[in-house]
Amino acid sequence: MSFHHFFLDGQIIAEETAREFPVRLSAEDAKHARVLRLSEGEHISVVDAASDYFELEITSAHAGLVARIAQHLDAPQAPASIALFQGLAKGDKMDDIIRHATEVGIDEFVPLSSSRCVMKLDAKKAKSKLARWQAIAHSAAMQSGRMVEPRVHESHTVKQAVQLLREFDCVLVCWEECPSTKTIAAALEQALGNASVDKPRIAVVVGPEGGLSADEVEALTASENAWPVTLGPSILRTETAGIVAPALVLYACGGMGADKKGF
């Protein structure tokens, strides 16, 4: 059974000594809880500041929520930690990509400024955009019952991204000019087939409208942990690829309802 889901604001449930205690939410989440008209006897799920997962029973909802522990839940474990390096897309496309990719299961989001990006972020725009994108990730993580709120990084150039990508166990650069044999599953087999990493960190790179240039793909795949990959014969829009690619990675790693790893 699913419940309305919240991230607690700096609160650690294990430190609560009373049987019933106030539920500490951010101002925005407290407003959301009021809109939901949560009432006494209803149950909610929460992730606290220690990343522990609980089902709580609301005992009062008059001036903020007061609750007691119904049960300590087992947090579902993702088979991999996915970071999406997404080429900056125009309009509201970035909002949609962050929202839906969060629901799919990404843990990090890195806006990527490449040569064919129509959207440009100056210093003034960047601050407000990042705040908006983080808020979207937070809301989507609550809506989808995620255990982790994805972190939205500052925008990176391709050169900066190359440095950051060295920290990952595997880097998959989606490119429409890739041969059909260079699939995500094949690249994961090469990168992780014989590895003993419990939860690998995998980066997925998706270009903007117009895609990545050949020079950018060459730079992004120059290290031993990186591969160019195809998403199939169809040319996908950037806002489609930014959701499909992480989903394919998670499925190949044994997530998204897969019975087993696909590599």
Steps between C-alpha positions, in 0.01 A plus 500: 500500500639841408475810718563868455878529521719769658864582572547622858673834551811422708307264728636160609224270621735290714571809712132553586437390860123554521254247361333779305704782349468794258586417139751757376444597137634787291263796460413392146438137598293607803286705261466193277392292802230757582373492142471121528283550812670218682307400810531300820533128435649534151839352426791661315846376401808709577874498447680671787831687513684173571352348181283262704158410363186496719127464483341749741144524631371855537361563849426871453484735201368821656816714517747301296529123500555293813559129450621174645705225339284234337799302375860529386498413132763327288623748241502357146854486364572621148744279305704801383544870564422692181610853412343664196719750314231673296568746219321827572165497320282800421163595646362286781665182375758495780221516758333197344825305467593555865150414619466178302861385537464542877194276490699245298776496761797731431705618799684794343424746224772700324388766247745483209587805290620382159563664162153432358301616803233753408445583867775701667533556874662823617595543867174677585278239333702206630429564867123523459490208255698272732272586792196425285645171374591388852146577615361296209728207590386524863132502407541212253693294757216544751231421243675182389598382849875522442739438787743760364441850370721538192768766517495759222853620426606829349521510121819345357677559171611190311857560619384519863279194454795295374674559834192410705432186297829348614338435839250251354529124454342522155416786262247453219486774237181480294572582136272456201794419270607194701494157330197288593724248679613755760205457736473602863495134609817425299681799651395404854624146439839637397519741791347300784464138387797381705496776761416440865330836559180467706343826384693645205491871420393537140490825303266540204574786259226635273551785255272801443281567197734434209698244699868492592772575246749230402775693682293515818425127486871431450588712805227346717600142411878546515541324836502122548173507695297665220311367196285656228164319485190487282138525614376313194417586139259785578630854551365601841430853615736611777214506752415140404859374505557656844234270642540189284878468546505492884203262496685261268807515724302424815314216327826350373640519855201308639270789593171629353334163563765292322534140622877511473788696353503529125877469472 
